[in-house]
Amino acid sequence: MKIAVFSRYPNNSKHPIGGVESVTVVLVKALAQLDDLDVHVVTLEYNKKETTVEKDGAITVHRLPRSHWPEILDIFIGPGRRRIVHYIMDLKPDILHTHETFGLGLGTLSIPHVFTVHGFDHANLIANSAKHAWLRSQLWKQAERRGLSTQKHIISITPYVRTMIEPQTRAHIYEIDNPVDERYFKITQCPEPGRVLCVGWINERKNTLGSVEAFAHIADCFTEARLIIAGEAKETEYLNRIQQSIKKHAIADRIEMLGHINHEQLMEELAKASVLLLPSRQENAPMAIAEAMAAGIPVIASNRCGMPYMVEEGKTGFLIEPESTEQIADRLAKLVGSNQLCKQMGRAGRQVALERFHPHVVAQKTRAVYRRISASAS
């Protein structure tokens, strides 16, 4: 069976950037290990003048030039969509599997097609407090509604996504978790007591300031505790607020800000971490949680969106209200103060990750969807 996966794909598959790239790399490599699948990846890329075709192991990667139209138009009527359609029709796959927003505009293709919904731009814009957020959010909401209404088959990465899309589509919806790179399951844990790790962009949506404020509440009680923040800040004003909070609470010597780190560095940090803290205001199925669970690390995450479907309260971690600094601090204190509880929750989380997030498990479930779609189209 010939599979065309439209998504983002890095030039070096060992160093994907962002959640969608990471998921795509892990998924297609696991799919390519299945004997009956011929896997092709198709991308659209800026600063590319002509189409190139290359091999990445058993995977064939087709890189197409991207247009400079605004994406919200390009996915439905622009040259980017036309380029994808013409190329994929010539490629003649048995199944098209899209992961990018351009999938919203491909639901009417005659080729059997499944669209994985990774997120909602309209919600991200509001949570990020982006410029002109309300207006842009409304435009993206309309685009998402239009695109979802044309789909026949959708993969939902979490039950939360299902609840968001069900009123907008008549598609068959299949629930399959995002896969985690096998390397995370092989991390040898040597946790440093009290080492709390935060991973992700430094912004309002990730609520990095909430992590700092909560840590400040417990710093005096746990002198060995450290807060490690791994991520990039795009907004100077928000970063300044974090730095002011650190100065106000006099905890600069207890906090490390690593900036952007690659996957090898992340695995090194996970090997040392006792707790993963992610008090985001909006997330669907964050890779940071799945990767931490695979590594055997307890997770403190928000009780919002898709996170409660990943973290089981009191068993694999704790769920908190992201606006409650006191509640975040209380759960931090419980884990920082008990190595035994950390180990217990970490073991439980790793078992869940093996059952749900291991790439071989996800690849098998995805192939089953391909077969079902193929059978229904014939």
C-alpha positions in Angstrom: 0.0 0.0 0.0 1.5 3.4 -1.1 1.0 6.1 1.6 1.5 9.8 1.0 1.9 11.7 4.3 1.6 15.5 3.9 3.2 17.2 6.9 6.3 19.1 8.1 9.6 17.2 7.8 13.0 18.4 8.9 16.1 18.4 6.7 17.7 16.2 9.4 15.2 13.8 10.8 17.3 13.4 14.0 16.5 17.1 14.9 12.8 17.8 14.4 11.5 21.2 15.6 8.1 21.4 17.2 5.4 18.8 18.0 4.1 18.2 14.5 7.5 17.6 13.0 8.5 15.3 15.9 5.2 13.3 15.5 5.6 13.0 11.8 9.2 11.7 11.9 8.4 9.1 14.6 5.2 8.0 12.9 6.5 7.6 9.3 9.6 5.8 10.5 7.5 3.3 12.4 5.1 2.9 9.4 8.0 2.3 7.1 9.0 -0.7 9.2 5.8 -2.4 8.3 6.4 -4.6 5.3 3.2 -3.8 3.4 3.6 0.0 3.4 5.5 2.2 1.0 5.8 5.5 2.8 6.2 8.9 1.1 6.3 12.3 2.8 5.3 15.5 1.0 6.2 18.9 2.3 5.7 22.6 1.4 8.8 24.7 2.2 9.7 28.4 2.0 12.9 29.4 0.2 12.7 26.4 -2.1 12.8 27.2 -5.8 12.1 23.7 -7.2 10.8 20.3 -6.1 13.4 17.8 -4.8 13.1 14.1 -3.9 15.3 12.4 -1.4 15.5 9.2 0.7 15.6 9.1 4.4 16.1 5.4 5.1 13.1 3.6 3.8 11.1 6.8 3.4 10.9 8.9 0.3 10.7 12.7 1.0 9.2 15.1 -1.6 9.9 18.8 -0.9 7.8 21.3 -2.8 8.2 25.1 -3.0 5.7 26.9 -0.8 3.9 30.0 -1.9 3.9 33.3 0.0 0.1 33.6 0.1 -1.4 34.0 3.6 -1.8 30.4 4.8 -5.5 30.9 5.7 -6.2 31.6 2.0 -3.5 29.3 0.5 -5.0 26.1 2.1 -8.3 26.6 0.1 -7.7 28.6 -3.0 -4.0 29.4 -3.3 -1.0 28.2 -5.4 0.2 26.1 -2.4 -3.0 23.9 -2.5 -2.8 23.6 -6.3 0.8 22.5 -6.1 0.0 19.8 -3.5 -3.0 18.5 -5.4 -1.2 18.2 -8.7 1.8 16.5 -7.1 -0.2 14.1 -5.1 -2.5 13.2 -8.0 0.7 12.4 -10.0 2.1 10.4 -7.1 -1.0 8.2 -7.1 -0.9 7.0 -3.4 -3.5 4.5 -2.2 -4.0 6.7 0.9 -3.3 10.4 1.6 -2.6 11.2 5.3 -2.4 14.9 6.1 -1.1 16.4 9.4 -0.8 20.1 8.5 -3.4 22.8 8.2 -3.4 22.3 4.4 -5.3 19.1 5.1 -8.3 21.3 5.8 -8.4 22.1 2.1 -7.9 18.6 0.8 -11.0 16.8 2.1 -12.7 16.8 -1.3 -9.9 15.0 -3.2 -10.8 11.7 -4.9 -7.9 9.9 -3.3 -8.8 8.2 0.0 -7.8 10.7 2.7 -7.4 10.8 6.5 -6.7 14.1 8.3 -5.0 14.1 11.7 -6.1 17.1 13.8 -3.2 18.2 16.0 -4.6 21.5 17.2 -6.8 24.5 16.7 -5.2 27.7 15.5 -8.2 29.8 16.6 -7.7 28.6 20.2 -3.9 29.0 20.2 -4.1 32.6 19.0 -6.3 33.5 22.0 -4.2 31.5 24.5 -1.0 33.1 23.2 -2.5 36.6 23.4 -1.4 37.1 19.8 -1.7 40.5 18.0 -5.2 41.1 16.8 -6.0 37.7 18.4 -9.8 37.9 18.5 -10.2 38.8 14.8 -7.6 36.3 13.6 -9.1 33.7 15.9 -12.6 34.2 14.3 -11.1 33.9 10.8 -9.4 30.6 11.7 -12.5 29.3 13.4 -14.4 29.7 10.1 -11.5 28.1 8.1 -11.4 25.2 10.5 -15.2 24.7 10.4 -15.2 24.8 6.6 -12.3 22.4 6.3 -13.6 19.9 8.9 -17.0 19.8 7.2 -15.5 18.3 4.0 -13.5 15.5 5.7 -14.6 11.8 5.4 -12.0 10.4 7.9 -10.3 12.1 10.8 -7.7 10.9 13.3 -8.2 12.6 16.7 -5.1 12.6 19.0 -7.2 12.9 22.1 -10.8 12.7 23.2 -10.7 16.4 23.7 -10.1 17.0 20.0 -13.0 14.7 19.3 -15.4 16.8 21.4 -14.2 19.9 19.5 -14.7 18.6 16.0 -17.7 16.3 16.3 -20.3 19.2 15.9 -18.4 20.3 12.7 -18.1 17.1 10.7 -19.8 13.9 9.7 -16.4 12.2 9.2 -15.5 8.8 10.8 -13.3 9.7 13.7 -10.6 7.4 15.0 -8.8 8.0 18.2 -5.0 7.4 18.0 -2.4 9.0 20.4 0.7 10.7 19.0 3.8 8.4 19.1 6.9 9.1 21.2 10.4 8.4 19.9 11.6 5.1 21.2 14.7 6.8 22.6 12.6 8.3 25.4 11.6 4.9 26.6 15.3 4.0 26.9 16.3 6.9 29.0 18.2 5.8 32.2 16.7 7.8 35.0 19.1 9.3 37.5 16.9 12.0 39.0 18.3 14.8 41.0 16.0 15.4 44.1 13.8 18.5 43.6 14.8 19.1 40.0 11.6 20.4 38.3 11.6 20.6 34.5 9.5 22.9 32.3 9.6 22.4 28.5 8.1 24.5 25.8 7.8 28.0 24.4 8.1 30.7 27.0 4.7 32.5 26.6 1.2 33.1 28.0 -0.2 29.9 26.6 2.5 27.7 28.3 2.0 29.8 31.5 5.8 29.9 32.2 5.3 32.8 34.7 2.8 30.5 36.6 5.6 27.9 36.9 8.0 30.5 38.3 5.5 31.9 40.8 4.6 28.4 42.0 8.2 27.4 42.4 8.8 30.6 44.4 6.2 29.4 46.9 8.1 26.2 47.7 11.7 27.4 47.3 12.3 28.2 51.0 10.9 24.8 52.1 13.0 22.7 49.8 16.5 24.1 49.5 17.6 21.4 47.1 14.8 22.3 44.6 15.7 23.7 41.2 13.5 24.9 38.4 14.8 24.2 34.9 13.1 26.1 32.0 13.9 24.7 28.5 12.3 26.8 25.8 12.5 30.0 23.7 10.9 33.3 24.4 9.5 35.1 21.4 7.9 38.0 23.4 10.3 40.3 25.2 7.6 41.8 27.4 6.6 38.3 28.7 10.2 37.3 29.3 10.7 40.6 31.2 7.8 39.8 33.5 9.3 36.4 34.3 12.7 37.9 35.0 11.1 40.5 37.3 9.3 37.8 39.2 12.6 35.8 39.6 14.3 39.0 41.0 11.3 39.8 43.3 11.4 36.4 44.9 15.2 36.3 45.0 15.4 32.8 43.4 17.8 33.6 40.5 20.3 31.0 41.9 17.6 28.3 41.9 16.4 28.7 38.3 18.1 27.8 35.1 16.9 29.1 31.7 18.3 26.9 29.0 16.7 28.4 25.9 16.0 26.2 23.0 17.4 22.6 23.4 17.5 19.8 20.9 16.2 16.3 21.4 19.5 14.9 22.8 19.7 17.7 25.3 16.0 17.2 26.2 16.7 13.5 26.9 19.6 14.5 29.1 17.4 16.8 31.1 14.7 14.2 31.4 17.2 11.8 32.8 18.0 14.3 35.6 14.4 15.5 36.3 12.3 14.5 39.2 9.1 16.2 38.0 7.7 17.7 34.7 5.6 20.8 35.2 3.3 22.0 32.4 0.6 24.4 33.7 -0.5 25.5 30.2 -3.7 27.4 29.6 -4.4 25.5 26.3 -2.9 22.2 24.9 -4.3 19.3 22.9 -1.9 16.4 23.5 1.5 18.0 24.4 4.6 15.9 23.4 6.3 17.1 26.6 3.9 15.1 28.7 4.1 11.9 26.6 7.9 12.1 26.5 8.2 12.6 30.2 5.8 9.6 30.8 7.9 7.4 28.5 11.0 8.4 30.5 9.2 7.5 33.8 8.7 11.0 35.2 5.6 12.1 37.1 3.8 15.0 35.5 2.0 18.1 36.9 -0.2 19.5 34.2 -3.4 21.6 33.7 -6.9 20.2 34.1 -7.8 21.7 30.8 -8.2 20.5 27.2 -6.4 17.3 26.3 -4.2 17.1 29.3 -6.6 15.2 31.6 -6.7 12.4 29.0 -3.0 11.9 29.4 -2.3 12.4 33.1 -4.3 10.4 35.6 -4.8 12.4 38.7 -3.1 10.9 41.7 -1.7 7.9 39.7 0.7 9.2 37.0 0.8 12.8 38.3 -1.4 15.7 39.3 -3.9 17.9 37.4 -4.0 21.5 38.5 -5.9 24.7 37.8 -3.4 26.8 35.8 -4.5 30.1 37.4 -4.0 28.8 40.9 -0.4 29.4 42.0 -1.2 27.9 45.4 -2.5 24.6 43.9 0.5 24.3 41.6 2.8 24.9 44.5 1.0 22.4 46.7 1.3 19.6 44.1 5.0 20.6 43.5 5.6 20.2 47.3 4.0 16.8 47.3 6.4 15.5 44.6 9.5 17.4 45.5 9.1 16.2 49.1 8.7 12.5 48.3 11.2 10.6 46.1 9.1 7.5 46.6 5.9 9.2 45.3 7.9 10.4 42.2 9.1 6.8 41.5 5.7 5.4 42.0 4.0 7.8 39.7 6.8 7.7 37.2 6.5 3.9 36.9 2.8 4.1 36.4 3.2 6.8 33.7 5.8 4.8 31.8 3.4 1.8 31.7 0.7 4.0 30.2 3.1 5.4 27.7 4.2 1.9 26.6 0.5 1.0 26.0 -0.5 4.2 24.2 2.5 6.2 22.9 5.0 3.6 21.7 5.6 4.1 18.0 5.0 0.4 17.1 1.6 0.6 18.8 0.6 3.8 17.1 1.8 2.6 13.7 -0.3 -0.6 14.0 -3.4 1.4 14.8 -2.7 3.8 12.0 -2.3 1.0 9.4 -5.6 -0.4 10.6 -7.2 2.9 9.8 -5.6 2.9 6.3 -6.9 -0.5 5.6 -10.4 0.4 6.7 -10.4 3.6 4.5 -9.1 1.6 1.6 -11.7 -1.0 2.0 -14.5 1.5 2.2 -13.3 3.3 -0.9 -13.2 0.1 -3.1 
